[in-house]
Amino acid sequence: MKAVIYARYSSDNQREESIDGQIRECKAFAEKQGLTVLNSYIDRAFSAKTDNRPEFQHMVKDSAKHLFDVIIVWKLDRFARNRYDSAHYKATLRKNGVKVISATESIAADSTGILLESLLEGYAEFYSAELSEKVIRGMTENALKCQYNGGAIPIGYLVDENKHFQIDPATAPFVQEAFQMYDDGKTVKQIVKILNDKNVHTFYGKGMNINNITIMLKSRKYIGEYHYRDVVIPSGVPAIVEEDLFNRVQERLEKNKKAPARFKAIDDNYLLTTKLFCGLCEKYMIGESGTSRNGTFHRYYKCATAKSRKGCKKKTVKKDWIEDLVIDEITEMLLDESNIQRIINEIMALQNSDSVALPALKTQLDDTTKKIDNIMSAIEQGVFTSTTKERLEALEEAKKELEIDILQEELFRPYVSEDKIRFWIYKFRDGDMQDITHRQRLVDSFVNAIYLYDDKIVFTFNYKDGAKTVSLKELGNCSDMAFGGEPKDVISE
């Protein structure tokens, strides 16, 4: 696996040596775990309470390029001290296939917090999905009327004041010409050059490219079909191209397609990356794939020490076997109502201990309200002076500011009720266990670490006392633990 290091210190009271120490320990950790360090991102004199850190943002942006698999931090608080920022950015990194690991906390500190972060991510996804559904409902109504739904307007069309598509007399001839040229034998590349020579531009004012022309030649809008999601309305748009010409172009596009890949892409998503440890040397077990001597393709996890030939004798374990076993154990754990209640209690306690500012603000608001009530009682009894008026106005202003501060704190740090926590845990439990995204979320949310020995597996879940040891003899399928020989042509993940 490829890794980067993120290091940070928060104030000028700390020195450059603290960065050097973080980098040194992270590199030593990477070497032990068989990780290849590509780069380091360093923020100096920036607090982790804010996400406004230049190198941190640079690192998150780079994660979208899929150049590295993990981010190593000296401790998890180097990444973020704000649980809500941490949940947001870990979710972003997860979508980019990147995980955050600590060099000094082999079992993450405050592991219940991982569950809370996962719940917060779930709420964000739920809100986003709900908002998306509302937007889609509105856009579907537009679609049923064949109205423009936003985005780039295809070349050859205009949108009138009623949001209906009309033919653009200035650009429609270029669309007809493009279809005719392709039907006559010209290549997409040649059509791009011809249209650019004629100064034809896209909706955004840019020149034509191969992607633009390919999309144009495949768009059924040009024969009058209106499309939006599942809504398809023939003759919903003025046609620019005759249907016979369009069909001939589709036939030629199909013939000119590149030959399909010889083999389908093999799923390389290793669910247990950074979670599965060798029980003999306590190093990561890393996802790999390769072809065995009889030509069979295998996916498996291998101890990083054994991979680097440094003495560990741990055998490889089949990917599907161990991952299915882990999902089964998580499911079994979530079927136990006492476990669910224990998790809920821990998350509720964590929320209460995690929120310091909000209780203080509410206490101040209560005190301020009582003082206002006392002054109002005094006024009702006839006690009213200029000092009383000034004091009352100051307290009223303080009350308004406190109410705003409380609202902002509640928005920034949403409180998850016990019923909502139970609801989300049930969603985890009742989800599709074959869906790769759901399986990954289960592992990330509930599994802290898995130690694989020759005779047993030790599971550590993300709640207090959430440890379980399973004997391989009890599983009755130990033959799945190793291959008949080391695969050749190994492809490291």
C-alpha positions as CSV (number, residue, x, y, z in Angstrom):
1,M,0.0,0.0,0.0
2,K,1.1,3.6,-0.7
3,A,0.9,6.1,2.1
4,V,1.4,9.8,2.9
5,I,2.1,11.3,6.3
6,Y,0.2,14.2,7.9
7,A,2.0,16.1,10.7
8,R,0.9,19.2,12.6
9,Y,1.7,21.3,15.6
10,S,-0.8,23.8,16.9
11,S,1.1,26.8,18.3
12,D,4.3,28.7,18.3
13,N,5.0,27.2,21.8
14,Q,5.8,24.0,20.0
15,R,8.9,23.6,18.0
16,E,10.0,22.2,14.7
17,E,11.4,19.2,16.6
18,S,7.8,18.1,17.3
19,I,7.3,17.8,13.6
20,D,10.5,15.9,13.1
21,G,9.4,13.5,15.9
22,Q,6.0,12.9,14.3
23,I,7.6,12.2,10.9
24,R,10.2,9.9,12.3
25,E,7.7,7.8,14.2
26,C,5.3,7.7,11.2
27,K,8.1,6.6,8.9
28,A,9.2,3.9,11.4
29,F,5.5,2.7,11.6
30,A,5.3,2.6,7.8
31,E,8.4,0.6,7.5
32,K,7.2,-2.0,10.1
33,Q,3.9,-2.3,8.3
34,G,5.3,-2.5,4.8
35,L,3.8,0.8,3.7
36,T,5.5,2.9,1.0
37,V,5.6,6.6,2.0
38,L,5.2,8.9,-1.0
39,N,5.0,12.3,0.6
40,S,4.5,14.3,3.8
41,Y,1.9,17.1,4.4
42,I,2.9,19.5,7.2
43,D,0.9,22.3,8.9
44,R,2.9,24.5,11.3
45,A,1.2,26.5,14.0
46,F,-2.3,25.4,12.9
47,S,-4.9,24.1,15.4
48,A,-6.8,20.9,14.6
49,K,-9.9,22.6,15.9
50,T,-10.3,24.2,12.5
51,D,-10.1,22.7,9.0
52,N,-8.6,25.9,7.6
53,R,-5.1,24.3,7.3
54,P,-3.4,24.7,3.9
55,E,-1.5,21.4,3.7
56,F,-4.5,19.5,5.2
57,Q,-6.7,20.8,2.5
58,H,-4.0,20.1,-0.1
59,M,-3.9,16.5,1.1
60,V,-7.6,16.0,1.0
61,K,-7.7,17.4,-2.6
62,D,-4.8,15.1,-3.6
63,S,-6.7,12.1,-2.3
64,A,-9.1,12.4,-5.2
65,K,-6.2,11.6,-7.5
66,H,-6.0,8.1,-6.0
67,L,-2.2,8.3,-5.6
68,F,-2.2,6.9,-2.1
69,D,-4.2,4.4,0.0
70,V,-3.7,5.6,3.6
71,I,-2.8,8.7,5.6
72,I,-0.5,8.1,8.6
73,V,-0.7,10.5,11.6
74,W,1.3,10.4,14.7
75,K,-1.9,10.4,16.8
76,L,-5.5,10.8,15.6
77,D,-5.8,14.3,17.2
78,R,-3.2,15.5,14.6
79,F,-5.9,14.9,12.0
80,A,-8.7,16.7,13.8
81,R,-9.8,17.5,17.3
82,N,-13.3,18.4,16.2
83,R,-15.3,15.2,15.9
84,Y,-17.6,16.7,13.3
85,D,-14.8,17.8,11.0
86,S,-13.2,14.4,11.5
87,A,-16.4,12.6,10.4
88,H,-16.8,14.9,7.4
89,Y,-13.2,14.6,6.1
90,K,-12.9,10.8,6.8
91,A,-16.1,10.3,4.8
92,T,-14.6,12.4,1.9
93,L,-11.4,10.4,2.1
94,R,-13.3,7.1,2.2
95,K,-15.0,8.0,-1.0
96,N,-11.6,8.5,-2.5
97,G,-10.4,5.1,-1.2
98,V,-8.2,6.5,1.5
99,K,-8.1,5.6,5.2
100,V,-6.6,7.4,8.2
101,I,-4.4,5.4,10.6
102,S,-2.5,6.3,13.7
103,A,1.2,5.4,14.1
104,T,1.1,5.2,17.9
105,E,-2.5,4.0,18.6
106,S,-2.7,0.5,17.3
107,I,-6.2,0.3,18.7
108,A,-7.8,3.7,18.2
109,A,-8.3,5.8,21.4
110,D,-11.9,6.6,22.2
111,S,-13.1,4.0,19.7
112,T,-16.8,4.6,20.5
113,G,-16.2,8.0,18.8
114,I,-15.9,6.1,15.5
115,L,-19.4,4.9,15.9
116,L,-20.6,8.5,16.7
117,E,-18.8,9.7,13.6
118,S,-20.4,7.0,11.5
119,L,-23.9,8.1,12.8
120,L,-23.2,11.7,11.9
121,E,-22.0,10.7,8.5
122,G,-25.3,8.7,8.1
123,Y,-27.3,11.7,9.1
124,A,-25.5,13.8,6.5
125,E,-26.1,11.2,3.8
126,F,-29.8,10.9,4.9
127,Y,-30.2,14.7,4.7
128,S,-28.5,14.8,1.3
129,A,-30.6,12.0,0.0
130,E,-33.8,13.6,1.3
131,L,-32.8,16.9,-0.3
132,S,-32.0,15.1,-3.6
133,E,-35.4,13.4,-3.6
134,K,-37.1,16.8,-3.2
135,V,-35.0,18.3,-6.0
136,I,-35.7,15.2,-8.2
137,R,-39.4,15.5,-7.6
138,G,-39.4,19.1,-8.8
139,M,-37.2,18.3,-11.8
140,T,-39.4,15.4,-12.7
141,E,-42.4,17.7,-12.9
142,N,-40.4,19.9,-15.3
143,A,-39.5,16.9,-17.3
144,L,-43.1,15.8,-17.7
145,K,-43.7,19.2,-19.4
146,C,-40.5,18.7,-21.5
147,Q,-38.9,21.7,-19.8
148,Y,-35.2,22.6,-19.4
149,N,-33.8,21.2,-16.2
150,G,-30.6,23.0,-15.9
151,G,-27.0,22.2,-17.0
152,A,-25.3,22.7,-20.4
153,I,-27.7,23.3,-23.3
154,P,-26.8,21.0,-26.2
155,I,-25.3,22.6,-29.3
156,G,-28.1,23.3,-31.7
157,Y,-30.7,24.3,-29.2
158,L,-31.9,27.4,-27.3
159,V,-34.2,27.6,-24.3
160,D,-37.2,30.0,-24.5
161,E,-38.9,32.0,-21.8
162,N,-41.1,29.0,-20.9
163,K,-38.1,26.7,-20.4
164,H,-38.8,24.7,-23.6
165,F,-36.1,23.7,-26.1
166,Q,-36.1,25.4,-29.5
167,I,-33.8,25.0,-32.5
168,D,-30.9,27.4,-32.6
169,P,-30.7,28.4,-36.3
170,A,-27.1,29.5,-35.8
171,T,-25.7,26.2,-34.5
172,A,-28.2,23.5,-35.6
173,P,-26.6,23.2,-39.1
174,F,-23.3,22.3,-37.4
175,V,-25.0,19.4,-35.6
176,Q,-26.5,18.1,-38.9
177,E,-23.1,18.5,-40.6
178,A,-21.4,16.5,-37.8
179,F,-23.8,13.6,-38.1
180,Q,-23.5,13.6,-41.9
181,M,-19.7,13.7,-41.8
182,Y,-19.6,10.7,-39.5
183,D,-22.0,8.8,-41.7
184,D,-19.8,9.6,-44.7
185,G,-16.8,8.0,-43.0
186,K,-15.0,10.8,-41.2
187,T,-13.6,10.1,-37.8
188,V,-14.6,11.9,-34.6
189,K,-11.1,13.4,-34.5
190,Q,-11.5,14.9,-38.0
191,I,-15.0,16.2,-37.1
192,V,-13.5,18.0,-34.0
193,K,-10.9,19.7,-36.2
194,I,-13.5,20.8,-38.8
195,L,-15.9,22.3,-36.2
196,N,-13.1,24.0,-34.3
197,D,-11.9,25.5,-37.6
198,K,-15.4,26.9,-38.0
199,N,-15.2,28.4,-34.5
200,V,-18.0,26.2,-33.1
201,H,-18.1,26.4,-29.3
202,T,-19.8,24.5,-26.5
203,F,-22.4,26.0,-24.1
204,Y,-19.5,27.1,-21.9
205,G,-17.7,28.8,-24.7
206,K,-14.9,26.2,-25.1
207,G,-13.7,24.6,-28.3
208,M,-14.9,21.1,-29.4
209,N,-13.2,17.9,-28.3
210,I,-13.6,14.2,-28.9
211,N,-15.8,13.8,-25.8
212,N,-18.2,16.6,-26.9
213,I,-18.6,15.1,-30.4
214,T,-19.1,11.5,-29.1
215,I,-21.8,12.7,-26.7
216,M,-23.4,14.7,-29.5
217,L,-23.5,11.7,-31.9
218,K,-25.1,9.5,-29.2
219,S,-27.7,12.0,-28.0
220,R,-31.3,11.0,-28.8
221,K,-32.4,14.5,-28.1
222,Y,-31.4,15.3,-31.7
223,I,-34.1,13.1,-33.1
224,G,-36.7,14.7,-30.8
225,E,-36.6,12.5,-27.6
226,Y,-36.7,14.3,-24.3
227,H,-34.9,12.4,-21.5
228,Y,-34.7,12.9,-17.8
229,R,-34.0,9.9,-15.5
230,D,-36.9,7.5,-16.2
231,V,-38.9,10.1,-18.1
232,V,-38.7,9.5,-21.9
233,I,-41.0,11.6,-24.2
234,P,-40.8,11.0,-28.0
235,S,-41.2,14.3,-29.9
236,G,-40.8,16.3,-26.7
237,V,-38.0,18.3,-28.3
238,P,-37.7,19.7,-31.9
239,A,-35.7,17.2,-34.0
240,I,-32.5,18.4,-35.7
241,V,-31.4,15.1,-37.3
242,E,-33.5,12.6,-39.3
243,E,-34.0,9.3,-37.5
244,D,-32.5,7.2,-40.4
245,L,-29.3,9.2,-40.3
246,F,-29.1,8.9,-36.5
247,N,-29.6,5.1,-36.7
248,R,-26.8,4.8,-39.3
249,V,-24.5,6.8,-37.1
250,Q,-25.3,4.5,-34.1
251,E,-24.5,1.4,-36.2
252,R,-21.1,2.9,-37.2
253,L,-20.3,3.9,-33.6
254,E,-21.0,0.4,-32.5
255,K,-18.8,-1.1,-35.1
256,N,-16.0,1.3,-34.3
257,K,-16.1,0.5,-30.6
258,K,-12.9,-0.8,-29.2
259,A,-12.9,-4.6,-28.6
260,P,-14.2,-5.3,-25.1
261,A,-11.7,-6.1,-22.4
262,R,-10.7,-9.7,-22.4
263,F,-11.4,-10.0,-18.7
264,K,-13.7,-8.1,-16.5
265,A,-12.1,-5.9,-13.9
266,I,-11.6,-7.8,-10.7
267,D,-12.9,-6.3,-7.5
268,D,-9.9,-5.0,-5.6
269,N,-11.7,-3.5,-2.7
270,Y,-10.1,-5.1,0.4
271,L,-12.6,-4.3,3.2
272,L,-10.2,-5.1,6.1
273,T,-7.4,-2.8,5.0
274,T,-5.9,-1.2,8.2
275,K,-8.2,-3.4,10.3
276,L,-6.6,-6.9,9.9
277,F,-3.4,-7.7,11.9
278,C,-1.1,-10.7,12.0
279,G,-1.5,-12.4,15.3
280,L,2.1,-13.5,15.3
281,C,4.0,-10.2,14.7
282,E,1.0,-7.7,15.0
283,K,1.8,-6.1,11.7
284,Y,-0.9,-5.3,9.1
285,M,-2.1,-8.0,6.8
286,I,-2.2,-6.4,3.3
287,G,-4.5,-7.2,0.4
288,E,-2.8,-8.9,-2.6
289,S,-3.8,-10.9,-5.6
290,G,-2.1,-13.3,-7.9
291,T,-2.2,-16.4,-10.0
292,S,-1.5,-19.8,-8.5
293,R,0.6,-22.5,-10.2
294,N,-2.5,-24.1,-11.7
295,G,-3.6,-20.7,-13.3
296,T,-6.4,-19.9,-10.8
297,F,-6.7,-16.2,-9.8
298,H,-6.7,-15.6,-6.0
299,R,-7.3,-12.6,-3.8
300,Y,-6.0,-12.8,-0.3
301,Y,-4.4,-11.0,2.7
302,K,-0.8,-11.4,3.6
303,C,1.2,-10.4,6.6
304,A,3.4,-7.3,5.8
305,T,6.4,-8.9,7.6
306,A,6.0,-12.2,5.7
307,K,5.7,-10.2,2.4
308,S,9.0,-8.5,3.1
309,R,10.5,-11.8,4.0
310,K,11.6,-10.7,7.5
311,G,10.8,-13.9,9.4
312,C,7.1,-14.1,10.1
313,K,5.6,-17.5,9.2
314,K,2.0,-16.4,9.1
315,K,0.1,-18.0,6.2
316,T,-2.0,-16.0,3.8
317,V,-5.8,-16.0,4.2
318,K,-8.4,-15.9,1.5
319,K,-10.0,-12.5,1.0
320,D,-13.6,-13.7,0.6
321,W,-13.4,-16.2,3.5
322,I,-12.1,-13.7,6.1
323,E,-14.3,-10.8,4.9
324,D,-17.5,-13.0,5.0
325,L,-16.5,-14.2,8.5
326,V,-16.1,-10.6,9.7
327,I,-19.4,-9.5,8.3
328,D,-21.1,-12.5,9.9
329,E,-19.5,-11.6,13.3
330,I,-20.7,-8.0,13.0
331,T,-24.2,-9.1,12.1
332,E,-24.3,-11.5,15.1
333,M,-23.1,-8.7,17.4
334,L,-25.8,-6.4,16.1
335,L,-28.5,-9.0,16.6
336,D,-27.9,-9.0,20.3
337,E,-30.1,-6.3,21.8
338,S,-27.9,-6.0,24.9
339,N,-25.0,-5.1,22.7
340,I,-27.1,-2.5,20.9
341,Q,-28.1,-1.0,24.2
342,R,-24.5,-1.0,25.4
343,I,-23.4,0.9,22.3
344,I,-26.3,3.4,22.6
345,N,-25.3,4.1,26.3
346,E,-21.7,4.6,25.4
347,I,-22.5,7.0,22.5
348,M,-24.9,9.0,24.7
349,A,-22.2,9.2,27.4
350,L,-19.6,10.3,24.8
351,Q,-21.9,13.0,23.4
352,N,-22.6,14.4,26.9
353,S,-18.9,14.4,27.8
354,D,-17.9,15.8,24.4
355,S,-20.2,18.8,24.7
356,V,-18.6,21.4,27.0
357,A,-19.5,24.7,25.4
358,L,-23.3,24.0,25.0
359,P,-24.1,23.2,28.7
360,A,-22.0,26.3,29.8
361,L,-23.9,28.5,27.3
362,K,-27.3,27.1,28.5
363,T,-26.3,27.8,32.1
364,Q,-25.3,31.4,31.3
365,L,-28.6,31.8,29.5
366,D,-30.6,30.5,32.5
367,D,-28.7,32.9,34.8
368,T,-29.2,35.8,32.5
369,T,-33.0,35.0,32.2
370,K,-33.3,34.9,36.0
371,K,-31.6,38.3,36.3
372,I,-34.0,39.8,33.8
373,D,-36.9,38.3,35.7
374,N,-35.6,39.8,38.9
375,I,-35.3,43.2,37.4
376,M,-38.8,42.9,35.9
377,S,-40.2,42.0,39.3
378,A,-38.5,45.1,40.8
379,I,-40.0,47.3,38.1
380,E,-43.4,45.9,38.8
381,Q,-42.9,46.8,42.5
382,G,-42.1,50.4,41.5
383,V,-38.3,50.3,41.5
384,F,-37.1,51.9,38.3
385,T,-34.0,54.0,37.8
386,S,-31.7,54.9,34.8
387,T,-29.3,52.3,36.2
388,T,-32.1,49.7,36.2
389,K,-32.9,50.5,32.6
390,E,-29.3,50.3,31.5
391,R,-28.8,47.0,33.3
392,L,-32.0,45.5,31.8
393,E,-31.0,46.6,28.2
394,A,-27.5,45.0,28.7
395,L,-29.0,41.7,30.0
396,E,-31.5,41.6,27.1
397,E,-28.6,42.1,24.6
398,A,-26.6,39.4,26.4
399,K,-29.6,37.0,26.2
400,K,-29.9,37.5,22.5
401,E,-26.2,36.8,21.9
402,L,-26.4,33.7,24.1
403,E,-29.4,32.4,22.2
404,I,-27.6,32.9,18.9
405,D,-24.4,31.2,20.3
406,I,-26.6,28.2,21.4
407,L,-28.2,27.9,18.0
408,Q,-24.9,28.0,16.3
409,E,-23.4,25.4,18.7
410,E,-26.4,23.1,18.2
411,L,-26.2,23.4,14.4
412,F,-22.5,22.7,14.4
413,R,-22.6,19.9,16.9
414,P,-26.0,18.2,16.4
415,Y,-27.2,16.1,19.3
416,V,-28.3,12.5,18.3
417,S,-31.1,11.2,20.5
418,E,-31.2,7.6,21.8
419,D,-34.1,6.7,19.5
420,K,-32.2,8.0,16.5
421,I,-29.0,6.1,17.4
422,R,-31.1,2.9,17.7
423,F,-32.7,3.7,14.3
424,W,-29.3,4.0,12.6
425,I,-27.9,0.9,14.3
426,Y,-30.9,-1.1,13.0
427,K,-30.3,0.3,9.5
428,F,-26.7,-1.0,9.8
429,R,-28.0,-4.4,10.9
430,D,-30.8,-4.7,8.3
431,G,-28.9,-3.5,5.3
432,D,-27.9,-5.5,2.2
433,M,-24.9,-7.6,3.5
434,Q,-23.8,-8.3,-0.1
435,D,-23.6,-4.6,-1.1
436,I,-19.9,-3.6,-1.1
437,T,-20.6,-0.1,0.2
438,H,-22.7,-1.3,3.1
439,R,-20.1,-4.0,4.0
440,Q,-17.4,-1.4,4.0
441,R,-19.4,0.9,6.3
442,L,-20.1,-2.0,8.7
443,V,-16.3,-2.7,9.0
444,D,-15.3,0.9,9.3
445,S,-18.0,1.7,11.9
446,F,-17.9,-1.3,14.2
447,V,-14.6,-3.1,13.8
448,N,-11.5,-1.6,15.6
449,A,-9.0,-4.4,15.0
450,I,-8.9,-8.1,14.0
451,Y,-5.9,-10.2,15.0
452,L,-5.5,-13.4,13.0
453,Y,-3.6,-16.3,14.7
454,D,-3.0,-19.8,13.4
455,D,-5.6,-21.2,15.8
456,K,-8.0,-18.3,16.6
457,I,-9.2,-14.9,15.6
458,V,-9.6,-12.0,18.0
459,F,-12.2,-9.4,17.2
460,T,-12.2,-5.9,18.8
461,F,-15.3,-3.9,18.3
462,N,-15.8,-0.2,18.7
463,Y,-17.4,-0.2,22.1
464,K,-16.2,-0.9,25.6
465,D,-15.5,-4.6,26.3
466,G,-16.3,-5.3,22.7
467,A,-13.8,-8.1,22.3
468,K,-14.5,-11.6,21.1
469,T,-12.2,-14.6,20.4
470,V,-13.2,-17.2,17.9
471,S,-11.5,-20.6,17.7
472,L,-10.8,-21.7,14.1
473,K,-11.7,-25.3,15.2
474,E,-15.2,-24.0,16.0
475,L,-15.5,-22.6,12.4
476,G,-14.9,-26.1,11.0
477,N,-13.5,-24.7,7.8
478,C,-9.8,-24.2,8.4
479,S,-8.9,-25.5,4.9
480,D,-9.9,-22.0,3.7
481,M,-7.0,-20.5,5.7
482,A,-4.2,-21.0,3.2
483,F,-3.5,-21.8,-0.4
484,G,-2.0,-25.0,-1.6
485,G,1.1,-22.9,-2.5
486,E,2.1,-19.3,-2.8
487,P,0.5,-17.6,-5.8
488,K,2.8,-16.4,-8.5
489,D,2.6,-13.2,-10.5
490,V,1.6,-11.3,-7.3
491,I,-0.1,-8.0,-7.7
492,S,0.2,-5.9,-4.6
493,E,-2.8,-3.7,-3.6
